[in-house]
Amino acid sequence: MEFKHYSVMLNEAIEYLDIKPEGRYLDGTLGGAGHSSVIASRLKGNGKLYGVDQDSEAIEAATKKLEPFKEHVEVIKSNYRDAVKILKSKGVTGLDGILLDLGVSSYQLDNEERGFSYRFDTPLDMRMDKDASLTAREIVNTYSKEELAKIIRDYGEDRFAQNIAKHIVEARALKPIETTFELNDIIRAAIPMKIQATGGHPSKRTFQAIRIECNHELEVLKDSLKEMMEFLNPGGRMVIITFHSLEDRIVKDAFKEQENPCICPPNFPVCVCGRKPLGKVVTKKPVLPTEKELSENSRSKSAKLRVFERT
């Protein structure tokens, strides 16, 4: 199966990165290299793009796509949470731009074997890094009812989280839950029929929640942002595209905190905490996909783009 991924808000991301031909850039979620191929095509001389992804199949596809620009590109298999550490070990002292596109690729969703989608009957997996140990199967079969309810409520924002967790625990007491369709049937039984008739696919929110938990997506994001912002050169920009309200909130709050990190009481006449701003938020409101993009790619409808600039 060919690695395909529609690069959401490609033009907007490239415009906000404001690429310098001899700058250094990181694409921390390389995927099929849609964004990266455009960044790389604009580099000259000592310009360099570091492309990071934890998915071996993405690495293979991206390396092929970036072949024409190979003198300006280095592809690294890793999670973006380790990107700054890896780049420092290579002698890189700062970056002029960082891009994170946090969406799951169309390839991952559409590849039956990866177990991301409720549309195919396949073993539960959902690992973005196939070398990782934690799978969706393990989460579904070993997490307590309380843990399952919490992740479905918090990461899936599903109001039937308690009932879904209860049904999962009851079903697995009879036999382990092995496949996506087995999980689909359990979720359907836990959600009222009148809600299913109008609310889209009943499994969508639970599958999203399990995927986020399986890949530690929110922890990775939270743990990485400050370090990445600090690694930007003056004038360097961080562009992040999110697809989930929890991701967007983490990004929004982190950007805001680094724009105004002072923790002194509001009535203090001068700052005494000593915490200095790292930079400024370029996008006071998130940038949303255009109508044209929405008509071409329905998966972009929840996308939000935010930008931070180092000073």
C-alpha positions in Angstrom: 0.0 0.0 0.0 1.3 3.4 -1.0 2.0 5.9 1.9 -0.4 8.7 1.3 -1.1 11.7 3.5 -2.9 14.9 2.5 -0.7 17.7 3.9 -3.2 19.8 5.9 -2.9 23.6 5.6 0.3 23.1 3.6 0.4 26.7 2.1 -0.4 28.3 5.5 2.3 26.2 7.3 4.9 27.1 4.7 4.0 30.8 4.8 4.2 31.0 8.6 7.5 29.2 8.7 8.9 32.0 6.6 11.7 29.8 5.3 15.3 31.1 4.9 17.2 29.3 2.2 20.2 28.7 4.5 18.2 28.1 7.6 17.8 24.9 9.7 14.4 23.3 10.1 12.8 20.4 11.9 9.7 18.5 10.7 9.0 16.5 13.9 6.1 14.6 12.3 7.6 13.8 8.9 4.9 11.4 7.7 4.9 11.1 3.9 7.0 14.3 3.6 4.3 16.5 2.1 5.3 19.6 4.2 8.9 18.6 4.2 9.3 18.3 0.5 8.2 21.9 0.1 10.5 23.1 2.9 13.5 21.2 1.4 12.8 22.5 -2.1 13.4 26.0 -0.8 16.8 25.3 0.9 20.1 26.2 -0.6 23.8 26.2 0.4 24.0 25.2 4.1 20.2 25.0 4.5 19.2 21.8 6.3 15.9 20.0 7.1 15.8 17.3 9.8 12.8 15.0 9.3 11.7 12.9 12.3 9.1 10.2 12.5 8.6 7.1 14.6 6.8 5.1 11.9 9.2 3.0 9.8 6.9 3.0 6.8 6.7 6.8 6.9 10.5 7.0 7.1 10.8 4.8 4.0 8.2 6.8 2.0 9.6 10.1 3.1 13.2 9.2 2.3 12.0 8.3 -1.3 10.1 11.6 -1.7 13.0 13.7 -0.3 15.6 12.0 -2.6 15.8 15.1 -5.0 16.8 17.3 -2.0 19.0 14.7 -0.2 22.0 17.1 0.2 19.8 19.3 2.4 17.9 16.6 4.3 18.5 14.2 7.1 15.8 11.7 8.0 15.8 10.3 11.6 13.6 7.5 13.0 12.5 8.7 16.5 9.7 10.3 18.4 9.8 14.1 18.2 10.0 14.3 22.0 13.7 13.3 21.5 14.4 15.5 18.5 16.2 18.3 20.3 18.4 15.9 22.2 19.3 14.1 19.0 20.0 17.4 17.1 22.2 18.7 20.0 24.2 15.4 19.8 24.8 16.2 16.1 26.2 19.6 17.0 23.1 21.6 16.0 22.8 24.7 18.2 19.4 26.0 17.2 16.7 25.9 14.5 15.0 28.6 12.4 11.7 26.7 12.2 9.9 23.7 13.7 6.8 22.1 12.3 4.5 19.6 14.0 1.5 18.2 12.1 -0.2 16.1 14.8 -2.7 14.3 12.6 -2.7 10.6 12.0 -1.8 10.0 8.4 -4.4 8.8 5.9 -2.0 5.8 5.3 -2.2 4.8 8.9 -6.0 5.2 9.1 -6.5 3.4 5.7 -4.0 0.6 6.2 -6.1 -2.3 7.6 -3.1 -4.0 9.3 -2.3 -1.0 11.5 -5.6 -1.4 13.5 -6.2 2.3 13.7 -9.6 2.3 12.1 -13.0 1.1 13.1 -13.8 0.6 9.4 -11.8 -2.6 8.9 -11.9 -5.9 10.8 -8.4 -6.3 12.0 -6.3 -7.1 15.1 -6.3 -4.2 17.6 -2.9 -2.4 17.4 -2.8 1.4 16.9 0.9 1.8 17.4 2.5 4.6 15.4 5.9 3.1 16.2 5.6 -0.7 15.5 8.6 -1.3 17.8 6.6 0.1 20.8 5.3 -2.5 23.3 1.9 -1.0 24.3 -0.9 -1.9 21.9 -4.6 -1.1 21.8 -5.3 -4.8 22.5 -3.4 -4.5 25.8 -5.2 -1.3 26.8 -8.6 -2.8 26.1 -7.9 -6.1 27.9 -5.9 -5.0 30.9 -6.8 -1.4 31.9 -9.3 -1.2 34.8 -12.9 0.0 34.2 -11.9 3.3 35.9 -8.9 3.8 33.7 -10.8 3.0 30.5 -13.6 5.3 31.5 -11.1 8.1 32.2 -9.3 7.9 28.9 -12.6 7.5 26.9 -14.0 10.5 28.7 -10.8 12.7 28.6 -9.3 11.8 25.3 -12.5 10.8 23.4 -14.7 13.3 25.1 -17.5 10.7 25.0 -20.4 11.2 27.4 -21.0 7.5 27.4 -17.5 6.7 28.6 -18.6 5.0 31.8 -21.0 2.7 30.0 -18.5 1.8 27.3 -15.9 0.9 29.8 -18.4 -1.2 31.7 -19.3 -3.1 28.5 -15.7 -3.6 27.6 -14.9 -5.1 31.0 -17.9 -7.4 30.9 -17.1 -8.6 27.4 -13.4 -9.3 28.1 -14.4 -11.4 31.2 -15.9 -13.9 28.7 -12.9 -13.8 26.2 -10.2 -11.4 25.3 -11.1 -8.6 22.8 -8.9 -9.2 19.8 -10.2 -7.2 16.8 -11.6 -3.8 15.9 -15.0 -5.2 14.9 -15.3 -7.0 18.2 -14.7 -3.7 20.0 -17.1 -1.9 17.6 -19.9 -4.3 18.6 -19.2 -3.7 22.3 -19.3 0.1 21.9 -22.5 -0.1 19.9 -24.2 -2.1 22.7 -23.2 0.7 25.2 -24.6 3.7 23.2 -28.3 4.4 22.9 -29.6 3.7 19.3 -31.2 7.1 19.0 -27.7 8.7 19.6 -26.1 6.3 17.0 -28.7 7.4 14.5 -27.4 11.0 14.5 -24.0 11.1 16.1 -21.7 9.6 13.4 -19.9 6.3 13.9 -20.3 5.2 17.6 -16.7 4.0 17.8 -15.0 7.2 16.6 -14.4 8.8 20.0 -13.4 5.6 21.8 -10.9 4.6 19.0 -9.4 8.1 19.1 -9.1 7.9 22.9 -7.3 4.5 22.8 -5.0 5.7 20.0 -4.0 8.8 22.0 -3.3 6.6 25.1 -1.5 3.9 23.1 1.0 6.5 21.7 1.1 8.8 24.7 0.3 11.6 22.3 -0.7 14.3 24.9 2.2 13.6 27.3 4.7 13.7 24.4 3.3 17.0 23.2 3.2 18.5 26.7 6.8 17.4 27.5 8.3 18.6 24.2 6.9 22.2 23.6 9.1 24.3 26.0 12.3 22.5 25.0 11.5 23.0 21.3 10.6 26.7 21.8 13.9 27.2 23.6 15.8 25.6 20.8 14.6 28.1 18.2 17.0 30.8 17.0 15.9 34.4 17.4 13.2 35.0 14.8 12.6 31.3 14.5 9.1 30.0 14.3 7.2 27.0 15.6 4.1 26.0 13.6 1.8 23.4 15.1 -1.3 21.8 13.5 -3.6 20.1 15.9 -6.7 17.9 15.3 -8.2 17.6 18.7 -9.4 20.1 21.3 -7.1 18.7 24.0 -4.0 19.0 21.8 -5.0 22.6 20.8 -5.4 23.6 24.4 -2.0 22.3 25.3 -0.4 24.2 22.4 -2.4 27.4 23.1 -1.5 27.3 26.9 2.2 26.6 26.2 2.5 29.4 23.7 0.7 31.8 26.0 2.9 30.8 29.0 6.1 31.4 27.1 4.8 34.8 25.8 4.0 35.9 29.3 5.7 33.6 31.9 5.7 36.1 34.8 4.1 34.6 37.9 4.2 37.7 40.1 0.9 38.8 41.7 -1.0 41.3 39.5 -0.7 44.0 42.1 3.2 44.0 42.0 4.5 47.2 40.4 7.5 45.4 38.8 8.3 41.7 38.0 10.4 40.1 40.7 10.1 36.4 39.6 12.7 36.8 36.9 10.9 34.7 34.3 11.5 36.3 30.9 9.3 35.8 27.8 10.8 33.4 25.2 8.9 35.1 22.3 5.5 36.0 21.1 2.4 34.3 19.8 1.9 35.2 16.1 -1.6 33.7 15.8 -3.8 35.2 18.4 -6.6 33.0 17.1 -6.0 29.6 15.4 -5.8 29.5 11.6 -8.5 27.2 10.2 -8.6 25.3 6.8 -10.1 27.1 3.8 -13.4 26.1 2.3 -11.5 24.8 -0.7 -9.3 22.5 1.5 -12.4 21.3 3.4 -14.0 20.3 0.2 -10.9 18.4 -0.9 -10.1 16.7 2.4 -12.9 16.2 5.0 -10.3 15.0 7.5 -9.0 18.5 7.8 -12.2 19.9 9.3 -11.0 19.8 13.0 -7.5 21.2 12.1 -6.2 24.3 13.9 -2.8 26.0 13.2 -0.9 28.1 15.8 2.4 29.8 15.5 5.0 31.0 18.0 8.0 33.2 17.2 11.2 33.3 19.3 12.6 36.7 20.2 
